[in-house]
Amino acid sequence: MKLPTTSEGIEVFYDGRCGMCCSFHEWIARQPRAFPIGFIPYQSPDAERVFPGLGTLDPAREMVVRTSEGGIFRGAEAWVWCLYSCANHQAAARRLGGPGLLPVAIQACRVLAANRHALSKVFFRRKDRLVRETLHRMEEVTCTGGTCARP
């Protein structure tokens, strides 16, 4: 994935009903900017007006980023672009978007995307006490010799 040296900005189309997606949006919004970024929930009536054809990219499945230069990115590449918009995280975004780590980022994004609603229920929409109780009920994993197995 090739990131440019400069950008006029990006638009991020995300799931406005997903706690994990909204928390990511809030975190990115608090970071010092390298360039402008706009967030639009894909469920918003403005989304299709601002980005005709957005629905054909299946934004319910993966986050979508559109650059001011007209590039369209989904999933891991969209996450990398969001990180790249942060002045303090551009170097990390370049590494993550490079040939060595992008395949890992793609796998991680697929796992997160497939489980985001369940993760949101546990981590982003419950009180801390409920999160702690849920985590304590999870099965322990035994790791020996570099492999881990559930009991």
Contacts in CASP RR format, 6 or more apart in sequence:
PFRMAT RR
TARGET T0000
AUTHOR 0000-0000-0000
METHOD contacts of the structure
MODEL  1
MKLPTTSEGIEVFYDGRCGMCCSFHEWIARQPRAFPIGFIPYQSPDAERV
FPGLGTLDPAREMVVRTSEGGIFRGAEAWVWCLYSCANHQAAARRLGGPG
LLPVAIQACRVLAANRHALSKVFFRRKDRLVRETLHRMEEVTCTGGTCAR
P
1 77 0 8 1.000
1 80 0 8 1.000
1 97 0 8 1.000
1 98 0 8 1.000
1 102 0 8 1.000
3 80 0 8 1.000
3 81 0 8 1.000
3 84 0 8 1.000
3 93 0 8 1.000
3 94 0 8 1.000
3 97 0 8 1.000
4 69 0 8 1.000
6 35 0 8 1.000
7 34 0 8 1.000
7 35 0 8 1.000
7 67 0 8 1.000
7 68 0 8 1.000
7 69 0 8 1.000
7 84 0 8 1.000
7 85 0 8 1.000
8 35 0 8 1.000
8 36 0 8 1.000
8 67 0 8 1.000
8 68 0 8 1.000
8 69 0 8 1.000
9 35 0 8 1.000
9 36 0 8 1.000
9 37 0 8 1.000
9 67 0 8 1.000
9 68 0 8 1.000
9 85 0 8 1.000
10 35 0 8 1.000
10 36 0 8 1.000
10 37 0 8 1.000
10 38 0 8 1.000
10 65 0 8 1.000
10 66 0 8 1.000
10 67 0 8 1.000
10 68 0 8 1.000
10 81 0 8 1.000
10 82 0 8 1.000
10 85 0 8 1.000
11 37 0 8 1.000
11 38 0 8 1.000
11 39 0 8 1.000
11 40 0 8 1.000
11 50 0 8 1.000
11 51 0 8 1.000
11 65 0 8 1.000
11 66 0 8 1.000
12 25 0 8 1.000
12 28 0 8 1.000
12 37 0 8 1.000
12 38 0 8 1.000
12 39 0 8 1.000
12 40 0 8 1.000
12 63 0 8 1.000
12 64 0 8 1.000
12 65 0 8 1.000
12 78 0 8 1.000
12 81 0 8 1.000
12 82 0 8 1.000
13 40 0 8 1.000
13 41 0 8 1.000
13 42 0 8 1.000
13 47 0 8 1.000
13 51 0 8 1.000
13 54 0 8 1.000
13 59 0 8 1.000
13 63 0 8 1.000
13 64 0 8 1.000
13 65 0 8 1.000
13 66 0 8 1.000
14 21 0 8 1.000
14 22 0 8 1.000
14 24 0 8 1.000
14 25 0 8 1.000
14 39 0 8 1.000
14 40 0 8 1.000
14 41 0 8 1.000
14 42 0 8 1.000
14 59 0 8 1.000
14 63 0 8 1.000
14 64 0 8 1.000
15 21 0 8 1.000
15 41 0 8 1.000
15 42 0 8 1.000
15 43 0 8 1.000
15 59 0 8 1.000
15 60 0 8 1.000
15 63 0 8 1.000
15 116 0 8 1.000
16 22 0 8 1.000
16 41 0 8 1.000
16 42 0 8 1.000
16 43 0 8 1.000
17 41 0 8 1.000
17 43 0 8 1.000
18 116 0 8 1.000
18 117 0 8 1.000
18 120 0 8 1.000
19 120 0 8 1.000
19 124 0 8 1.000
19 125 0 8 1.000
20 112 0 8 1.000
20 116 0 8 1.000
20 119 0 8 1.000
20 120 0 8 1.000
20 123 0 8 1.000
20 124 0 8 1.000
21 63 0 8 1.000
21 116 0 8 1.000
21 120 0 8 1.000
22 124 0 8 1.000
23 124 0 8 1.000
24 82 0 8 1.000
25 39 0 8 1.000
28 37 0 8 1.000
28 39 0 8 1.000
28 82 0 8 1.000
28 83 0 8 1.000
28 85 0 8 1.000
28 86 0 8 1.000
29 37 0 8 1.000
29 39 0 8 1.000
31 85 0 8 1.000
31 86 0 8 1.000
31 87 0 8 1.000
31 88 0 8 1.000
31 89 0 8 1.000
32 86 0 8 1.000
32 87 0 8 1.000
32 88 0 8 1.000
33 85 0 8 1.000
33 86 0 8 1.000
33 87 0 8 1.000
34 84 0 8 1.000
34 85 0 8 1.000
34 86 0 8 1.000
34 87 0 8 1.000
34 90 0 8 1.000
35 85 0 8 1.000
36 85 0 8 1.000
37 82 0 8 1.000
37 85 0 8 1.000
40 46 0 8 1.000
40 47 0 8 1.000
40 50 0 8 1.000
40 51 0 8 1.000
41 47 0 8 1.000
42 54 0 8 1.000
42 55 0 8 1.000
42 59 0 8 1.000
42 60 0 8 1.000
42 64 0 8 1.000
47 54 0 8 1.000
47 59 0 8 1.000
48 54 0 8 1.000
48 55 0 8 1.000
51 64 0 8 1.000
51 66 0 8 1.000
54 64 0 8 1.000
57 64 0 8 1.000
57 72 0 8 1.000
57 74 0 8 1.000
61 113 0 8 1.000
62 74 0 8 1.000
62 75 0 8 1.000
62 78 0 8 1.000
62 109 0 8 1.000
62 113 0 8 1.000
63 74 0 8 1.000
63 75 0 8 1.000
63 78 0 8 1.000
63 79 0 8 1.000
63 82 0 8 1.000
64 72 0 8 1.000
64 73 0 8 1.000
64 74 0 8 1.000
64 75 0 8 1.000
64 78 0 8 1.000
65 72 0 8 1.000
65 73 0 8 1.000
65 74 0 8 1.000
65 77 0 8 1.000
65 78 0 8 1.000
65 81 0 8 1.000
65 82 0 8 1.000
66 72 0 8 1.000
66 73 0 8 1.000
67 73 0 8 1.000
67 81 0 8 1.000
73 80 0 8 1.000
73 81 0 8 1.000
75 106 0 8 1.000
75 109 0 8 1.000
75 113 0 8 1.000
76 97 0 8 1.000
76 102 0 8 1.000
76 105 0 8 1.000
76 106 0 8 1.000
76 108 0 8 1.000
76 109 0 8 1.000
77 97 0 8 1.000
77 102 0 8 1.000
79 105 0 8 1.000
79 109 0 8 1.000
80 93 0 8 1.000
80 96 0 8 1.000
80 97 0 8 1.000
80 102 0 8 1.000
80 105 0 8 1.000
81 93 0 8 1.000
83 89 0 8 1.000
83 90 0 8 1.000
83 92 0 8 1.000
83 93 0 8 1.000
83 96 0 8 1.000
84 90 0 8 1.000
84 93 0 8 1.000
84 94 0 8 1.000
86 93 0 8 1.000
95 101 0 8 1.000
96 102 0 8 1.000
96 105 0 8 1.000
97 105 0 8 1.000
112 119 0 8 1.000
122 131 0 8 1.000
122 134 0 8 1.000
122 135 0 8 1.000
123 131 0 8 1.000
126 134 0 8 1.000
139 150 0 8 1.000
139 151 0 8 1.000
140 151 0 8 1.000
141 148 0 8 1.000
141 149 0 8 1.000
141 150 0 8 1.000
142 148 0 8 1.000
142 149 0 8 1.000
142 150 0 8 1.000
142 151 0 8 1.000
143 149 0 8 1.000
END
